[in-house]
Each structure stands twice: as C-alpha cells, then as structure tokens.
Amino acid sequence: MTPSLSALAGLPTGTRETCRGAPVSDHPGVGLAGGPALPLHGVTGALALNETLHFVGIDWAAVEHAVCIMDVTGKIVSQIMIKPSADGIAVLVRRLAELGDPADIPIAIERPNGRLVDLLLEPGHPVVPVNPNAIKTWRDGEVFSGAKSDAGNAAMIAEYLHLRQHRLRTVTGTTDEALTEALRDAVLAVASVLTALGTAIKDLDRSTVAHLGERPDGKILTSLPRSSQINAAQMLAGWDDCRQAYECPDSVAALAGCTAVPNQSGKHRAVHFRWACNKHFRRAMTSFADNSRHANPWAAKIYRDAIADGKDHPHAVRVLVRAWIRVIWRCWLDSTSYAPTKHGALRRQITPTAA
C-alpha cells in the first residue's frame, strides 16, 4: 500500500544527511560586509567596496593581456587586448577611469605580485589575486565543450570576481621604504652577478677559440660548412681525438644521441628515442647540422627528404647529423679537412649527369 502524500510530509528525502560531503572550514575569514571568506596565502586586506558597478578580469600573458570589463548585472561591457608594457597598462587605467572611481573598480588577475600588479595598484584599484586552478575548475563547469581563449579566460575571471567577491581578498602594495630598498639592493646584486657571469662566459669562449687551433682535429671541424669556432670546439670536446674509442660512425652517432634504440621481443618490434647520451655533444652536433643545411645543397636535400617522409624538424635534423657523422668520420680517419670537391654525394648532386 502506497502511503499518502500527507503522511510523507516532513520526512527527509535522499541521503544528504548521511553522505560525506566536501570539507568545510570551521573558521572562515572575513570578507565583504562581514560575510565568510576563504583566506588566500600571501594576500591581505578584505574586498570591502561601497558601490561596485564594474568588475575587471585580466588574463595576463607574455605577448598580450586580455581584459574583460563586466557590469554589476553580469553583462560584458568591454573586451580589449593591451600590450604587456607600462603604456599598455596606462591605456587600461585611462579606460577604467572613465567608468568611475578606481577604488570602486576591482581587478582580478591570476598572480599576487609583479610589475603588472604594482601598476594597477598605483591609481587605487583593488587588485584581487585569484587561484589559476580555481579559474580552471570554474571554466570546466561553465564551458562543457572545453573551448578556451584568452578573451574567454578574462571573462571567466571577471565573472568569478563578480559572483565570489564576498570570499576574495585584495592584495596590498609594498609601502615599507626599508623593504623597498632591500628589494632594490637584491635586484642590483643579482644584476651584478649576471654581468660577471656573462663576462666569464665570454672569456671562456675566447680561450676556447684560442686553443682550438692547438688540437690536431680542430681544422677538420672548422672546415665544415657553417661551423663556427665555438660550435667546432663544442663538437671536438664531445668527439675527442682518440681513434681507438669508436668502432664505426654509428658509435659516434649513438654517443650524440642521434640513433634510435631498438626494442624487440618476440613479434614486437619498436624503436624509441635515445635518452642516454652526451647531451652537450648532441646539442653541438644538431646545431651544426641545422646550420649546415643553409649552406650545403647535399645537407639541405637530406633534410627535405626527411621532412617529406613525415619526420618532424628535430627528427629530420638527427637524420642529417647521422649523415654528417659518416662524412666527418672519413675526414677524421684520414686527418684531412672537409673539401666539398671531394664529397662524392655533393658533387653528384650539383653536377648534372651526362645524357
């Protein structure tokens, strides 16, 4: 017998009272109008605004910053792109000044500090740092297709600020003169260290070039097309001049990480990238090979054929490295410099065959 609706009135439905839910903070922070707020590490100051009529979201990037301006009803008023420079931020500040008092126009951004934040704090805008993971979760719940764009991210950040302003907190700028001076000294110290490091690297490069001619195989590597003094020294450091160290050109190619590693078991056959190698040697050889194809028709053809075969650029360069290693191997054994006139494959390519 089915009970009547009046008999069921007042009884709990579902399992909400018994199921475990997400953890809830017992000590929330203080947000807008005394409401609960979640504290954000490294951020101080509550977002307490009198009459907020606009909310701004910024999706910052290295090339352009996407900006979305949203009104109190959630309607997008404007979407603009600005340059990541002081002039670009000045354009945004002037645009926002037309909308009202900067103190009543909060700006949300996915970072709590930096030059961008400082430039936004100067005119008096409340800057609200938001967690990138929170924005990602918010976007995943709103955009089911997974579509993503800079302008869309800025709109999501502005909407997040609009709807969750009572739980967010503002960031405050650095006003302590002692701290500001300490940061200045730290930046100058780092700059001086980097300057000294750059000078030391240049001195080492000059020393390397000066001693390259003293090595018997230095002339071989410097005779290669588009091989600079530094690049030749790097290749020589990895190759060395011990003839007994290598059995064949493939041994050198394996040391340079330019040969695939076979993997066979029963009917299964596969090859994978060679990770165990001399990384500095591989970088030197691939840099040379990539440069050589711009000056040597034979090298350019090998690279083009590899690309036409479906290989990507790094793979095609490694194919060219293996070809160059065979050529250098012959010069290395004979202790002779590379001569294009003696390179048979190059000569056959540039010399048309007789009909």
Secondary structure, 3 states (H helix, E strand, C coil): CCCCHHHHCCCCCCCCCCCCCCCCCCCCEECHHHCEECCCCCCCCECCCCCCCEEEEEECCCCCEEEEEEECCCCEEEEEEECCCHHHHHHHHHHHHCCCCHHHCCEEECCCCCHHHHHHHCCCCCEEECCHHHHHHHHHHHCCCCCCCHHHHHHHHHHHHHHCHHHCECECCCCCHHHHHHHHHHHHHHHHHHHHHHHHHHHHHHHHHHHHCCCCCHHHHHCCCCCCHHHHHHHHHHHCCCHHHCCCHHHHHHHCCCCCEEEEECCEEEEECCCCCCHHHHHHHHHHHHHHCCCCHHHHHHHHHHHHCCCCHHHHHHHHHHHHHHHHHHHHHHCCCCCHHHCHHHHHHHCCCCC
